Amino acid sequence: MDSLVFDSHDLEETEDFLCRAYARMTIGSNTPEDSRAHIRRTAMPSVSVDELDLGFDMSYAVTPLGRICLCMVHEGTVQDHVFQGVRDAFGPGDMVLFAPPDLPYAGRICSARYNITMLDPALLDQVAAAGPGPSLEPVRLTGHRPHSPAAADRLKSTIVYLRDHVLADPATAAEPLVASAGAQLLAAAVLAAFPNTARTDATAQDRTDAHSATLRRAVAYIEDHADEPLTVAEIAAAAHVTVRALQYAFRRHLDTTPLAYLRRVRLAHAHQELRAADAGGDRTVGQIAARWGFAHPGRFAALYREAYGTSPSRTLRG
């Protein structure tokens, strides 16, 4: 996991940092003598979460980032934000997509404190498929504002969860299964919040392919590779079907999702490891949970108690 903190009152220094941290850009201010900037970044592969506090008004013009860039405003405003065909302004509580990954954008930050979350666009393809048909076209977001306040709130909660419970602990965030699960969770939340080109309804061919043999192949692949970072797209490829057919097969036969089933298998592995661990050793519940992709100790404990009728700490103590 990567982490950095930037503090400066120098506008040129801030511009240099922003160019290195995001993309080539120019910034300006009417009060360059009072240009306090504080930025804190935590990151894992494919995802970064930044908290920015700019105590001055700053104009910006940014070249394409190549990444999905989300902005959640805490205080202050973003004015005159423009990219191709769009002009908007954002204030406290707003959650927006700054611009599509391949487009430049510009605007003004007005003494704002805000969050910037960036993710690799390819993550969208790991949890969904573009439609219609077996197209190789990547999934794209087609709007810069969430389609409902409730969807925006769910995405905000996901970002806060990643920031406070996944990225806050470097040892936890460094676990490959935690990083993979966290990235897919964010991608799924983004697709649930913004209009996009993903197809969620199964086609007639998908329904035909969602038979028990597909499920058996998928389940076998999950159980054989549960200790590796897995995506929905990889599981679908192993089962020789589309992502939609895979999801439909799990709904039809098990009334669950592929990722929920994967979580159940990993929970069973964590249970076995807790039972096998030396009660007087140095292994902890948190370490074992993180190894199997569970970043939040409280959520892990709740899932564990629901499945096994006891707490993970009691299992570890024998």
N, C-alpha and C positions, 0 to 999 in steps of 0.2 A: 504494500500500500504506500502511496505517496502522500506527503503532507507538506505544506509550506505556509508561511505567514509573511505578508508584505506590509510594511508601514512606511509612509513617506509623506512629506509636505512639498515635494519637488515635482512639478508637472511633467517635466521631461523624463524623470526617473519613472514616474507612474506610466507614462506612455510606453516606455521601453518594456516595462514589466507586462503590461497588457498585451503588447505585441507578441511577447514570448509565451504568455499563458493562454492566449486565445487565437488571434490571427492578426495579420498586418492591419494596423489602423492608425488614424490620426485623431487626436483629442485636442480640445481647446477649452479655455476658461477666461471669463472676464476678470477673475481675481486670482491670477497665477501666484500671487504672493501668499495666498491662503488656500492651499490645495491639499488638504489632508485626505489621505486615502489609506484605508485599512482593508486588507483582503486576506481571508483564510481559506485555503483549499485542502480538502481531503479527497483522495481519489483511489480507485482500483481499476484494473483493466477495463477499458471501454466506458467507464463512468467517472465523472468528477462532480463534486458538490462544493460550491464556493459560496462564502458569505462575504458580501462587499458592503463597506460603509464609506460613502463619499460625502465629505462635509462641505461640498462646494457644488456649483453648477458646472457640468462638463458636457460639451458637445462631443459626438463620436461619429466616425464614419469607418465602417468595418468591412474588410473583404470577406468573401464566403468562408465560413468556418469549416465546412466539410462535416460538421456534426450537428445533431439536433440540440438546440440551445433553448432551454426553458428559463423563464424569468418569473420569480415570485417576489412581489414587492411587499416589504415590511413597513417602511416609512418613506415619506417623500413621494416624488412622482417621476415618471419617464414621459417626456413631452416630445411631440413631433417625430414619433418613431415611424420611419418609412422604409418599405422595401417594395419590390415590384407590385404595383397595383394596390398597395395598402398604405394607409396613414392612420395612426392610432395614438392614444395616450393611455397610460396605465397608472394606477394609484394603489394605495394600501389594500392588500387582500387579493389583488389581481394575479392571475396565473396565465401566462401567455407563452406562445412560441415566438421567439424574436424574429426568426426568418427561416425559410427552408434552407437546408444545408448548403445548397449550391448558389445562393443569392447573397449579394451584399446588402447591408442595411445601414441606416444612420438615424440620429436622434439626439436628444438631450437628457442627461440625468440631472435632476434638480434636488440636490442635497438629500440623496436617497440612501436608505439601507435596504438591501435586497439580496435575494439568493439567485445564483446562476447554476443550473444543473445541466450538464452536457452528457450526451451519450452517443455512441456510434450508431448511425442509422441501420447498420446491419443487424443490430439487436432486434429490431422489429421483425425481421425475417425469421428469427429464431423462435418466435412465439406465435407467428401468424403467417398466412400466405395471401398473396395478392389474388384478386379475382377479376373477372371470372376465368375459369379454366386453368390448366396447368401452365400458367405463364411464368416466364423467368423474370418478369418485371418486378423490381423490389417494391415492398410496401412503402407507401408515402403518406405523410400527413397532408391534408388538403385544406386545413383552416388553421388560423393562428390563435384562436380562442377556443377553450373547451366548449362542448355543446350543451353543458348545463352546469349550474353552480355545484350540484352534488358531485358531478364527475370531477370538477376542479378540486373540490375538497378532498376527495379520495386520493387524487394525485399528490396534493400537498402533504397529506398524511404519509404517503409512501416515501416522499423525499425526506421528510422529517425522520421517519423510521430509519432510512439508510444513513442519514447524517448522524443520528444520535445513538443507534444501536448496532450498525454494521461498521461504519467508517470510524467511529469514535475510539474503537479499540484496535490498534494496529495488528495485534496477534490474531484477533478474530477475522478481520478483513483480509488477512493474508492467506486464510484457508481457501483453497481452490473451490470447494463446494459452496462456501458462503458467498464468495465473489460471483460465481455463476448464478446462484439462486437470486442474489440481490439484483444483478443486472437484468435477469429475466422478469423479476417482479416489477422493476421500474418500467421496462419496455411494455409489459402488459398494462400497467397503469396509464402509460402515455396513450396507448391505443384505445383504452376505454374512455379516455378523456377527450381526445381530439378527433374530429372527422378524419377519415383515412380511407385508403384504397383496399384494406384487408377485407377479405370475404369471410364472413362468419357462418353463413348458412351452408350446409352440406349440399352438394349437387347430387343428381341421381347416381352418377358414377361413384361418388364418395359413399353414398348409402350402400351401394352394391359391394364396395370394397371393405365396409366396416363389419366384416363377418368375424366369427370366432377365431379363425386361423390368423387373421390380422392381429387380434388381441393377444393370442398366444405368442406370436413373434415379438410383439412390443413388450409384453411382460417379461419374456425371457431375456430380451436385450436390457431392460431396466435392471433386472435382478443380477445379470452378469456384469453390469457396468455402474452399479449404484455408487461405487467409491470414486467415480470420475465425474468431472463436470459434464452434464448432459443438457441438451436443449430439446425442445419439442420437435424441432425440425430434424435433429439427428435421430430421434426415436422413430419418427415417421419414415425416414429414409431406410432405417434398419428393417422396418416392417413392410417396405416397398409400397407405401401408400402416401397420399398427400397429408398435410397437417390437418386439414378439415376431416378427412376420413378417419385419421387416428383419433381425433377428439370425439367424433361421433361414435366410434367403436367403444371407447371407454364409457361414454354416456349410456349407450345402449345396453352394454353387457354388465358394467360394474357401477353405474350411476355415480361416476366420479370423473376426474380429469387426469390426463397423463402425469402432470406435475404433482397432483395430489397423491396419486398412486406412488410416484417416485419418493415423495416425502414419507409415505407410510413405510416403504421398504427401508429407507435410511433410518427411520425411527427404530425399526426392528434391529438394524445393525448396531445402533447406539445402545439399545437395550442389551444386546449380547455383549458388547464391550464393557458396559457398566457391570454386568454380572461377572465377567471374567477378570475385572481389574482388582488389584490388590487393595483391600480396604485401607491398609496402612501406607500405601504408596503415595506418589506425588501426583497421580492423575486426578483431575478435578472433573466435576460434572460439566462445567463450562467448556473445558478443553475437549472433552469427548463429544459434547453437543456440537461445537464449532467444527470439529473434524468431519461430522456428518451433515454439515450445511445448515445448522440451526444457530443463528446469530444472537437471538434474544433469549436469555436464560428463562425468563418468566413464561414466554410462549412455549418454549421447549418443555418446561415442567408441566404446563397445562395439557399439552398434547400427550405427554408421557403418562400422566395420571389418568387421562381419559382412556388410553389404550391398555394400561397395565394395572390400574387400580392402586398405585402407590407412587411415591415421589422418586425421582431419579437419585436423589441423595441417599434415600433409604436403600435403594438397590445397590448403590456403590458401597454402602457400609455393610452389606451382606445381610 
